Amino acid sequence: MTPQTFIAKWGAPDGVPGPAFALNEEQGAQSHFLDLCELLGVPKPGTHEGYLFEEKSQVIGGKTGYADVVMRGSFAWENKAPGKNLDSALKQLLTYSLALANPPILVVSDRLTIRVHTQFTGHPSETHTVGLYELDQPEKLALLRRIWTAPQSFKPKQTSRDITEAAAQSFAQLADSLRQRGQAPEKVSHFLTQCVFSFFAEDVGLLPSRMFERLLANQHASAERLSQGLAQLFGTMRSGGLFGVDDIPWFNGGLFKTVDVPPLTTTDLKPLREAAALNWSAIDPSIFGTLFERGLDPTKRSQLGAHYTDPATIERIIGPVIRQPLLSKWELVSLDIQALQAKSIKKNDKHHREASARFIGWLQELAAYRALDPACGSGNFLYLALKCLKDIEHHSHLQAADLGLDRQTDLVTGPHNVLGIELNEYAAELARVTVWIGELQWRIDHGYEFKTNPVLDTLDHSLADVER
């Protein structure tokens, strides 16, 4: 098949629809993919193990969805009819990526556009887009062919750790500059922590229209006016509302309870603008807190070795203490559900309701679970414990769906599951931000919508909360 033949069949060149243009989603999914394989000269599904057209599977809220094609260890692909929302298609793929063995490449297409999303562990996600009418360009065909022939070539060169270290370095320089001009260290730290979270919120779409970056990039405003603008924005994020013509969500969480922006100079704006150019959505929460604490609190720089526990060491605790016991419990619960479902004749009969109640009971147990770090530092353990709990819950949702239960509309695990004790306020605030960012990143990576009203859970717990 030539590019011209493929375009004529699946598009509407010169305004004249091709013979396959009007096929609905189900009719066109497999035939479009088979034609694309022929065009690219790559194997078709079924030619080797682990490469197949997927069956339908349950996703969020009892709905059904499917990845049209899966090549285990390489990619998952979903085709939609022309004009369908590809962002929604990607979220759908993400919700059952775990069940598909977490392929590093997720592809969504409405036949007019093919979008390739990378999901390599420890690396920022990247997107490559190829339009139907670009398929006569050799470089575009070569890019798509690599999905089959060289999937690892899509792995970004920069790691999430690289981005985190670059961000921490920029903020350490700015913190030094502000402190040298006599600004109180706690004021500097709080302001920069607010900036850190705002950069992240902007890059994941919680702040509209790259607002924070555009505000800093305003070359016509003085440093004094920009300081005022930042204070106004943070104040709006505290309770939600309009900032200019943009509607800002209610963030809450305590981070914006106090807004006290230090006077900025033109020199201060340079590192802020450089930081704005980074991909904050890819920040690595497992090292984030420690690196930023070292930069924002000068008394901690010489204590990094004593104050930092690396993720691999933390996993040696989380594995036997949290993951393994909970997965063992879930295995027993799933056996109960399986036995009840085997007795069920139809949906919503007595046995099906008992199976559903057993699953809800398991979710209530996860919701009530607490992980405590009595000297939490800047939150590395808390983040990894939260991630572990969310992974376990997500895993149980997928298995429950396979056993015939409806998927719940959202997860019950969240920042409330982790508690920390920390006397140093620098570290405590960074620990809260680490947990918030980790929660939001996890939801993005697994296709769950952000929670709102508020976006952030309050994490200022009392001693009574810890004792419970």
N, C-alpha and C positions, 0 to 999 in steps of 0.2 A: 504494500500500500504506500502510495506517495503522500507527502504532506498536503498537496493540493486536493487529492481525492479525499483524504481524511477531513480537511476543512470544509469541503463542499458537502460532505455527508452529514457532519455534526454541527455545522454552523449555518449562518444565513448570509453568505457573501453576497454583496450587492443588494441586500435586502430580500433575497429570495431564500426561504428556508430550505435546507437540505432534507433529504428523505428521512433522516433520523432526528431532526431537530425537535419535533413535537412529541417524541416518546416521553412517557412519564418516568418518574424516578426508578421504579422497579423494572420497567421494560428496558430502559436504556443502560442501567448500571453495568451489567455484565458484558453486553455487546460493545459498549463504548470502551471498556477496559481491554477486551480482546483485540479490538481494532487498534488501540494504542500500542499494545504489545507487538502487534504485527508491524506497525509503523516504526517502532523503535528497534525491532529485531531482537527482542528479549523473550525469555520463556513465558509461557502462559500458565495460569493456575492449574494445578494438578500434575505438573510435569515432575515435581519432586516433593518429598515429604515436608510438611510444614508450610506449603505454599498452596493456598486454596481460597475459594470463595467461601465467605463466612455465612453461617446461619444467623437468624435473628436472635437477639439476646435482650434481656431486660435491662433498662437503665433507670434513671431516677424517677420516682413517683409512680412506678408500675407501668410506665410507658415502655414501648419496645423500640429498639434501634439496632443497627448492625454495621459492622465494618464490611464493606463489600468484598474486600480482599485482604488477606493477611499473609505475609511472608515472615515466619517466626524468626525473631532476632534481627529483622531488617526494617519492615514497614507495615503499617496498617493504612488502608485506603478506603475512603467513603465517597461515593458519587451521589450527587444530587441533581435534580432537574434544573434546567437553566433558570437563573433568577433567584434560587433559593439562598438562604442566609448561610454563608460558609463559616462565619464565626460560631453560629449555633452548631453546625456540623462538627467543628473542631472540639467544642465542649463535649459533644456527645461521644466522640472518639476517646477523649480524655477520661470520661467516667468509667469506661471499661478497658482502659489501656492495661491495667494490672492483669485482667483476665486474659489478655493477649500477650502476656510475657513482656510487657513494657518495651515495645519496639522503639528504637531511637528516632525513627522518622514517621511522622503522621502526615498523610496527604488527604486533602479535601478538594473536591472539584464539582463544579456545576456544568461541566463540559465546555463552557466558554472560558473558564479560568481554572488553572490547576495551581493550588498553593501547597508548598512543601514546608512543613514545620519540623525543626529539629528539636529533639528532647534528650540529648545526651547528658547523662548524670555528671554533675559537677561543671557543666558548661552552660552559658546563656543560650536561650532559645533563639533561633534565627528563622526567618521566613524567606522563601524564594517563590516568586510568582511567574507563571508562564501563561500567556493568553493563547487562546485557540488560534488566532490569526498570526501568532509569532512562530508557529510550528514549522514554517518554511525556513526558519533561521537555524543553521547547523549548530550554533552554540546553545540554543534553547533545547534542541533535541538531545544534545550531549549532556546537558544538565539533568534532564529527565532520565536518561539512560543510566546515569550514575546511581539512581535509586536502586536499581537491580545489580549493577556491576561493581559499584564501589560505594556502598552506603556510608562507610567510615570517612569518606572524603568530605562529607557534610559537617563533620565535627568541627566546631569553631576552634580556632587556635588559642584564643584567650579563654582562661578558665574563670569560674565564679570567684575563686580565691584571688586571682589576679585583679579582678575588678574591685573586690573588697579591700585589698591591700592598697590599691591606688586611691580609693575613696578615703580610707583612713589616713593616708599620708597627706592628702589635700586638707583635710580638716585639722590635722595636727598642726600644720603650718599656720592655718588661720587662727587656731586657738592660741598659739604662741604670740602671734601679732596682737591679738586683742588683749591678752594678759599683760604684755609688755607696755601697753598704753594705760595700764592701771585698772582694767575691768576686772571685777571680782571673778575668781575661777568658777564658782557655782553658777553665776549668771552666764558666763561664756559657755559652759558645758550644757546648760539647759537650752540656750538658744541654738547651739549647733546640733543638739539632739533633735530639736524640732525641725531643723533644716534637713537632717538626715532622713527623718520619716517623711517629710514633705516631698523630697526628691523621689523616694520610693513610691509614695502614693501617686505622684504624677506619672511615673513610668508604667504603673499598672492600671491607669485609667480612673483612679479614684478622685483625682483633681482634673477638671475639664481643660481641654485645649492647651495642654502644656503650659498652664498658667504660671507656675512657679518659675519655670525657665524663662518664659517671656518677660516676666516682671524683672528678673535679674538682668536680662539682656537689653533692657531699655537704655540705650546710650544717651538719650536726651534728658533723663532724670538724674538729679544729683544724688550722691550717696545718702544724703539726709532724707530726701524724698523716698528713696528706695527702702531705707530703714523704716519709715512710716508705713510704706506699702506692705512690707513684710509683717509688721505688727498688726495691721488691719486684716491681712489674710489669716494669720494665726488666730486672731480673735473670732473671725467668722468660722474657722474650722472647729473652734471650741463648741459652738452651739448650732452650727449650720445656718444657712441663709444665703442671701445674694452678696456676691463680691463683684461690683460692677454689674454686668449683665449675666454673669455666670452663677449657677446655683451650686453651692458647696454643701456636701453631705455633712451631717452631724457626726463628728469623729469621737468626741468625748474621750474616755479612757484615762483622763488625768494629765495627759501630755501637754494639752493646751490650756490647762486650768490657769496657769500663770504665764502671761505674755510680757516679756521685758527685753525687747531687742536692744542690744548695745549699739551705740553710735558707730556706724560703719564709715570707712573711708574708701576712696577710689581704689586703693591698694587691696583692701579686703575683698572687693568685688571680683577680682581676677580669680582667686582660688575657688570662689563660689561658682563662678561661671564655668570654670574647668570641671568642677564636680558635676555640674548640671549636665555636661556632655556625656557622662558615664551611663552605662545601662544599669540603673539601680534595681530594676526588676530581678537581676541576676545575683544580687548580693547573697553571700553565703552566711546564713545565720549561725552556723556551727562555729565560726571564728569571728563573726561580726563584733560581738560585744567586747571581747578581749582586745581586739585591735583598736577599736574606737576608744575604749577606756584608757588605753596606753597613750592615745593622742590627746584626749580631752583632760585627763588628770595627770599632771606632770609627776606626781608622787608615785605613780604606778609604773613608770617606764622601766625602772630597774628591777621591777618585781615580776616581769612577764613570766619567767620560768616558774616561779612559785605560785603564781596566780592563774595559771592557764593549764587546763586539762584538755588534751587533744581529743578529737571525736572518736578515734579508735579506742582510746582508753575508756572513755565514757561508755562506749558500746559494750565493753566487758562487764559493766555494771547493769546496763539496761537490758541486755540479752537475758541473763538468768533471773533478774529481779522483776522485770516488767513483761518483756515479750514472751518468753517461754511459758510462764505460768498462765498468762491470759490466753495464749493460743491453745494451751492444753484445755482450759475451761471451755473455750469456744468449740473445740473438737467434740466435747461431750454434749454441748448444747446442740450442735449441728446434727449429731446422731439422734437426739431426741426429736428434732424437727423432721429429720428424714423418716423416722419411724411413724410419726403422726401423719406425715404427708402420704406415706404408703397406704394408710388406712382411709385416706380421704377419697371420696368418690367424685366430688365436684367442689369447685371453689366456694368458700364461705360456709361449707358444712361444718359440723362440730369439730372434726379432727383438724380441718384447715384453720379454724379459729384458734384452736389450742396451739397449733404450730406457730401461728402469728403471735399469740400471747407469749409463747416461750421466747421468741426472738425479741419482742419488745422488752421483756424482762432482762434479757442480755444487754440490750442497749441502755436500759436504766442502770445496770451495774457499771457499764463503761462511763456513763455520765457522772456517776457518783465516785469514780476512782480518783484518787489524789496521789500525786508524786511530789515529795517534799525534798528540797535541797536546803539543809540548814545553814549553809554558807555559800550562797548561790553565785557570788561574784557577779559577772556581767551576763549570766544566763545561758551559757553553753549547754549545761546539763538539762535545764528546763526546756530549752528548745528541742533537744534530741528526744527527751521523754515525751513531749507533746507529739512530735512527729511519729514516734513509735505507736502511741495510742491511736492516732488518726489512721495510720497504716493498717492497724489491726481492725479498727471499725470498718474501714473501706473494704478490706478483705472479707469480713463477715457479711457485709451487704451483698457483695458479689456472689458468695457461696449461697446465701439465703435466696437470692434471685434464681440461682441455678436449681434450687430445691422447690421452686414454684411460688415463693412469697413475693409480694410486691416490694419494690425498692422504696424506701422512705424518702421524703422530699429533701431532707438535709441530714447532716451529721449531728450527733449529740456531744461529741468530744470537742474541746476547745481550750482556750487559755485558762478557763476556770479549773481545769484538771491539774494544773501545776502550781505549786506554792514554793516560795523561796524566802529565806531570811538573809538580809544583808544590811550591815550597819553603814556602809559607805554609800552615800546618796548618788555619787557618780555612777557606781556600778549598778545600784538598784534601778535607776532610771534606764540605763542601757539594757538591763535584763528585761524590763518591761517592753522596750522597743524591739529587742531580739525576739521575744515571744510573739508580739503582734505581727512583725514582719514574717516570721516563720509560719504563723497561722494563715496569713493572706497568701503567701507563696504556695503553700500546700493546696489551698482551695483553687488557685489558678492552675496548678499542675495537674489537678484531678478533675477539672471541669465543673467545679461547684461555684455558684454565684457568691458574691460578697454579701455578708450580712450588713444590714443598715439599721439605723435608729437604735443604737449608734453603730458605727463601723467597728469601734474598738471596745472591748470589754474593760471595765474598770479593774485594775490589778493591784489596788492598794488594799490588801487584806489585813484584817486584824489578827491578833494572837488567837482569838477564839476560832477564826477560820482555820488557822494552822492546826490547832488542837483537834478540831473535828476531823 
